[in-house]
Amino acid sequence: MRYRWLGQTRVKVSRLCLGTMTFGEQNSEAEGHAQMDYAIDCGINIFDAAEIYPVPPKPETQGRTESIIGTWLARQKKRHKILIATKVAGRTTIDWLRKDRIEGRQSPAQIMEAAESSLKRLKTDYIDLYQLHWPDRAMRVFQGLEYVHLGGDAYPIPEILGALAKLVQDGKVRFVGLSNETPWGLMTFLKAAGDHGLPRVASIQNAYNLVNRTFEIALSEIAHREEISLLAYSPLGQGYLTGKYENGALPPGSRKTLFDRLGRYEKGNGPNAISAYVALARKHGLDPAQMAIAFAVSRPFVTSTIIGATTLEQLKTDVAAADLELPDNVLEDINQIHLDYSNPCP
């Protein structure tokens, strides 16, 4: 396993990060522990979670993912070897995250409450990377690629950063990050940090995969010039880029079969692009999942690629992709498909 710097922190993270959003829903505690054991044995040193996990989010399961990580940390006694990343929810109509049953916002009070609850579930004194899961601004985060101005109020970014600064000062958080953020949002957080002496964003966790390469358009330059790490999520397009849903297949136990909430990969040219990439991998004798992950890992602006699995066999396949070097002719074919079907999925 190779490692890269996490922003300007002088801390190194593995090129693969273990995503855990299935823990507590599709995966039991024992299965989650087995995945974390395997990941750390392979050299993965960062696990990613969120207060709202597992998915799909439900009040009866909320927080189970962090609790499963917490019992693993208590059993393994390897806290110093692992970077724990988790996230506080953004603006949402969900009213079951907070004790007083108010809708989720990134107010200082809610950020503090969320962090304390995560620390308790994780059974740890500190969170290595605390991320804003999506903005407090009213936005179409997962419904499309174009910006649509929705207006409305939002907590000022310096105020949000101020709450995170308090957590850093208290030793409860080491570094802060963003997720599902725009170029304007990232630059505004960086400016606020500089202007007010607040914690500088170390990372951004956005979708990046063969059918959504929008990070390349503006955010990649910011990541390079400002030394912001991209933690790329959904390298497999929620499983579509493995080929398992080709020709209408519905594998037992898959997210599509269980929850049918993967619409962002089923609209417009999404299915055509996905089928083209799956066929390309098979044409070159590659596993489609490994090709997709290897592509994300190979990008110079990607610090770590977040992989998730529901079985150990899937996890082993995904981890092996970290050492796969895609030949030039494969990359040329990938870029041709990208020209034919540019960023069809949000």
C-alpha positions in Angstrom: 0.0 0.0 0.0 1.3 3.4 -0.9 0.5 6.6 1.0 -0.1 10.3 0.2 -0.1 13.5 2.3 -3.4 14.6 3.7 -3.6 18.2 2.7 -1.0 20.3 4.6 -1.3 18.2 7.8 2.0 16.3 7.3 0.0 13.1 8.0 0.0 10.4 5.4 -3.1 8.4 4.4 -3.3 5.2 2.4 -4.3 5.4 -1.3 -7.4 3.5 -0.4 -9.8 4.4 2.4 -12.3 1.9 3.9 -15.8 3.2 3.5 -18.2 1.8 6.2 -21.7 3.0 5.3 -23.0 -0.6 5.0 -22.0 -1.4 8.6 -25.2 -1.8 10.6 -27.5 -2.4 7.7 -26.1 -4.7 5.0 -23.2 -5.8 7.2 -23.4 -7.1 10.8 -21.0 -6.0 13.5 -18.9 -9.2 13.0 -18.7 -8.6 9.3 -17.7 -5.0 9.8 -15.0 -6.0 12.2 -13.7 -8.6 9.7 -13.5 -5.9 7.0 -11.6 -3.5 9.3 -9.2 -6.3 10.3 -8.6 -7.1 6.6 -8.2 -3.5 5.7 -5.6 -2.7 8.4 -3.7 -5.9 7.5 -3.5 -4.6 3.9 -2.1 -1.3 5.0 -5.2 0.8 4.9 -4.9 3.4 7.6 -8.1 5.5 7.2 -11.7 4.6 7.8 -14.6 6.9 6.7 -18.0 7.1 8.4 -20.8 9.6 9.1 -23.2 10.3 11.9 -26.1 9.5 9.5 -24.8 6.0 8.5 -25.7 3.3 7.7 -27.5 3.9 4.5 -30.3 4.2 3.7 -30.6 6.6 6.7 -33.3 5.6 9.2 -33.9 6.7 12.8 -33.8 3.1 14.0 -30.3 2.5 12.6 -28.7 5.9 12.7 -25.3 5.8 14.4 -24.8 2.0 14.1 -21.9 2.4 11.7 -19.9 4.5 14.2 -20.9 2.2 17.0 -19.5 -0.8 15.1 -16.2 1.1 14.5 -16.2 1.9 18.2 -16.4 -1.7 19.3 -13.7 -2.6 16.9 -11.4 0.2 18.2 -12.1 -1.0 21.8 -11.3 -4.6 20.9 -8.2 -4.0 18.7 -6.4 -1.4 20.8 -4.9 0.0 17.6 -6.4 3.5 17.7 -3.0 5.1 17.1 -2.6 3.2 13.8 -5.9 4.4 12.3 -7.2 7.7 11.1 -10.9 7.9 11.8 -12.9 10.2 9.5 -16.5 10.9 10.1 -19.1 13.6 9.1 -21.7 15.9 10.5 -24.9 16.2 8.4 -25.6 19.3 6.5 -28.9 21.1 6.0 -31.7 18.5 6.1 -35.4 18.1 6.9 -34.5 15.1 8.9 -35.5 15.8 12.5 -34.3 12.6 14.3 -30.5 13.4 14.4 -30.7 15.8 17.3 -32.0 15.4 20.9 -34.6 18.3 20.6 -36.0 16.9 17.3 -35.1 19.9 15.2 -34.2 19.8 11.5 -30.5 19.3 10.8 -28.4 22.5 10.3 -24.7 23.3 10.7 -25.3 25.6 13.6 -22.5 25.7 16.2 -24.8 24.0 18.7 -25.7 21.2 16.3 -22.1 20.7 15.3 -21.0 20.3 18.9 -23.9 17.9 19.7 -23.1 15.8 16.6 -19.4 15.6 17.4 -20.0 14.6 21.0 -22.4 11.9 19.9 -20.0 10.6 17.3 -17.1 10.5 19.9 -19.3 8.5 22.3 -20.3 6.0 19.6 -16.8 5.7 18.3 -15.5 5.1 21.8 -12.6 7.5 21.2 -11.4 10.8 22.6 -10.7 12.4 19.3 -11.8 12.3 15.6 -8.9 12.6 13.1 -10.9 14.2 10.3 -14.2 15.8 11.0 -16.1 16.6 7.8 -19.2 18.6 6.9 -21.2 16.0 5.0 -22.8 18.5 2.7 -23.3 22.3 2.9 -25.6 24.2 5.2 -26.6 26.2 2.1 -29.8 25.2 0.4 -28.5 23.2 -2.6 -29.2 20.4 -5.1 -26.4 18.2 -3.8 -27.3 14.9 -5.4 -29.9 15.7 -7.9 -27.9 17.2 -10.8 -24.5 18.7 -11.9 -25.6 22.2 -12.7 -25.9 24.8 -9.9 -29.4 26.0 -9.2 -29.7 28.9 -6.8 -32.3 28.1 -4.2 -31.8 31.1 -1.9 -32.7 31.0 1.8 -30.6 31.5 4.9 -27.4 29.7 5.8 -25.1 29.8 8.8 -22.1 32.0 7.9 -19.1 30.0 7.0 -16.8 31.7 9.5 -19.4 30.7 12.2 -19.3 27.1 11.1 -15.5 27.1 11.0 -15.5 28.7 14.4 -17.5 25.8 15.9 -15.0 23.4 14.3 -12.1 25.5 15.7 -13.5 25.0 19.2 -13.5 21.2 18.7 -9.9 21.4 17.5 -8.9 23.6 20.4 -10.5 21.1 22.8 -8.5 18.2 21.3 -11.7 16.5 20.1 -10.9 16.9 16.4 -7.5 17.0 14.7 -8.3 18.1 11.2 -11.4 19.4 9.3 -12.7 18.6 5.9 -15.6 19.2 3.5 -17.8 16.9 1.5 -20.1 17.4 -1.5 -18.8 20.9 -1.8 -18.5 23.3 -4.8 -15.5 25.3 -5.9 -17.1 28.5 -4.5 -17.7 26.7 -1.2 -14.1 25.4 -0.9 -12.5 28.7 -1.7 -14.8 30.5 0.7 -13.9 28.1 3.5 -10.2 28.7 2.7 -10.6 32.5 2.7 -12.5 32.4 6.0 -9.8 30.3 7.6 -7.1 32.8 6.5 -9.1 35.9 7.4 -10.1 34.8 10.8 -7.3 32.5 11.9 -9.6 29.4 11.9 -8.7 25.8 11.0 -7.7 25.3 7.3 -9.7 22.7 5.4 -7.4 19.6 4.8 -9.6 17.7 2.5 -12.8 17.5 0.4 -14.8 14.3 -0.1 -16.7 14.4 -3.4 -17.9 11.8 -5.9 -15.3 10.9 -8.5 -15.6 8.0 -10.9 -15.7 7.2 -14.6 -19.2 8.6 -15.0 -18.7 11.7 -12.9 -15.4 13.4 -13.5 -16.6 16.9 -12.7 -14.0 17.3 -10.0 -11.5 17.7 -12.9 -13.2 20.9 -14.2 -12.4 23.4 -11.4 -11.8 21.6 -8.1 -8.7 19.8 -9.3 -6.8 23.0 -9.8 -7.8 24.2 -6.3 -6.8 20.9 -4.9 -3.4 21.2 -6.5 -2.6 24.8 -5.8 -4.1 24.9 -2.3 -2.9 21.4 -1.2 -6.4 20.1 -0.5 -6.8 16.3 -0.6 -9.6 14.7 -2.5 -11.1 11.7 -0.8 -12.9 10.3 -3.8 -16.1 8.5 -3.0 -18.2 6.2 -5.1 -15.4 5.0 -7.5 -17.7 2.2 -8.5 -20.8 4.3 -9.0 -22.6 2.6 -6.2 -21.8 -0.7 -7.8 -22.9 0.0 -11.3 -19.4 0.1 -12.7 -18.8 -3.5 -11.5 -21.2 -4.6 -14.2 -23.4 -6.5 -11.7 -26.5 -4.6 -12.8 -26.0 -5.0 -16.5 -29.0 -6.1 -18.6 -31.3 -5.4 -15.7 -29.8 -7.9 -13.3 -30.7 -7.6 -9.6 -28.2 -9.6 -7.6 -29.6 -10.7 -4.2 -28.4 -8.5 -1.3 -27.3 -5.6 -3.6 -28.3 -2.1 -2.8 -30.4 -1.8 -5.9 -32.3 -4.9 -5.0 -32.8 -4.0 -1.4 -33.4 -0.3 -1.5 -33.8 0.8 -5.2 -32.4 4.3 -4.4 -29.6 4.5 -7.0 -31.4 6.9 -9.4 -28.4 9.1 -10.0 -26.8 6.4 -12.1 -29.9 5.5 -14.1 -30.8 8.7 -15.9 -29.9 10.1 -19.3 -26.8 8.6 -20.8 -25.7 7.1 -17.5 -26.7 3.5 -18.4 -25.0 3.8 -21.8 -21.8 5.1 -20.3 -21.7 2.5 -17.6 -22.2 -0.3 -20.1 -19.5 1.1 -22.3 -17.0 1.1 -19.4 -17.9 -2.4 -18.4 -17.5 -3.7 -21.9 -14.2 -1.8 -22.2 -12.8 -3.6 -19.1 -13.8 -7.0 -20.4 -12.4 -6.2 -23.8 -9.0 -5.7 -22.2 -9.3 -8.7 -19.8 -9.8 -6.5 -16.7 -12.2 -6.8 -13.9 -14.6 -3.8 -14.3 -14.5 -2.9 -10.6 -10.7 -3.0 -10.5 -10.4 -0.9 -13.7 -12.8 1.7 -12.2 -10.9 1.9 -8.9 -7.5 1.9 -10.5 -8.5 4.8 -12.7 -9.6 6.9 -9.6 -6.4 5.9 -7.7 -4.2 7.0 -10.7 -5.4 10.6 -10.8 -2.8 13.0 -9.5 -5.4 15.0 -7.5 -6.9 12.0 -5.7 -5.3 11.5 -2.3 -7.4 8.5 -1.3 -10.2 6.5 -2.9 -13.0 5.3 -0.7 -14.0 1.7 -1.2 -16.8 -0.1 0.4 -18.0 -3.7 0.2 -20.6 -6.0 1.6 -18.4 -9.1 1.5 -14.8 -9.8 2.1 -14.4 -11.2 -1.4 -15.6 -7.9 -2.8 -13.2 -6.0 -0.5 -10.3 -8.2 -1.6 -11.0 -7.4 -5.2 -11.2 -3.7 -4.5 -8.0 -3.6 -2.5 -6.1 -5.4 -5.2 -7.0 -2.6 -7.6 -4.6 -0.2 -5.7 -1.6 -1.9 -7.4 -3.2 -2.1 -10.9 -1.5 0.2 -13.4 -3.7 0.8 -16.4 -1.9 0.7 -19.7 -2.0 3.7 -22.0 -4.3 2.1 -24.5 -6.9 1.5 -21.7 -6.6 5.1 -20.6 -7.0 6.3 -24.2 -10.2 4.1 -24.5 -11.5 5.5 -21.2 -11.0 9.0 -22.4 -12.8 8.3 -25.6 -15.8 7.0 -23.8 -15.6 10.1 -21.6 -15.8 12.3 -24.7 -18.8 10.3 -26.0 -20.7 10.4 -22.6 -19.3 13.3 -20.6 -20.2 13.2 -16.9 -23.7 11.7 -17.3 -24.2 11.1 -13.5 -24.4 13.6 -10.6 
